[in-house]
Amino acid sequence: MQFAADEGGPEGAPPDGRRPPVRNPADDPATGFDAFYAARFERLVVQLYAYTGDMAQAQDVVQEAFARALPRWEKLSRYHDPTAWVRRVAWNLATSRWRQLRTFNAFARRQREEHVKGPTPDRVALTAALATLPPKLRRAVVLHYLSDMSVAEIAVQEGVADGTVKSWLHRGRAALAAALTDTQAEVRDV
């Protein structure tokens, strides 16, 4: 249907009957970035997932790339392919994270290397002998001789009298001596 120039057309239509031009949402800086993001986010995540092998990391780097694109959108929107810019930034972020992870893993491996000698036979024998003591005696011996706690401090911690702690220490030393003597006899017999 053609409208006469003097009649005017439907609301918003020019009087000559032509339709107004359709605006591209990317032309409007306010909505352009939202449309750009919505149209390209998933595809970029898939691409970065293929590169990183980790979906969470792919989502993170693509999100970061879009976050960096937002303040530059006015300039980026005029690029022939703004997606290429976002993809390159995401790719660089993923590569940087990979390098950081590689450096961290190398550091962690060095830290896990054993820098102390293994336990001596005496330490193994003492640990085995301590394991044979009842829990109260073992706790008293460990706290007193290895943690350097006084009898009074152990008594407060355990909620008992000083004499009780002294008794536990006496019985613990006697049991340890017997266990260690038995261990030394076994070693000599072998």
ABEGO torsion letter per residue (X at the ends): XBBBAAAEBBBGBBAAGBBBBBBBAAABAAAAAAAAAAAAAAAAAAAAAAAAGBAAAAAAAAAAAAAAAAAAAAAAAABABAAAAAAAAAAAAAAAAAAAAAAAAAAAAAAABBABBBBBAAAAAAAAAAAABBAAAAAAAAAAAAAGBBAAAAAAAAGBBAAAAAAAAAAAAAAAAAAAAAAAAAAAAX
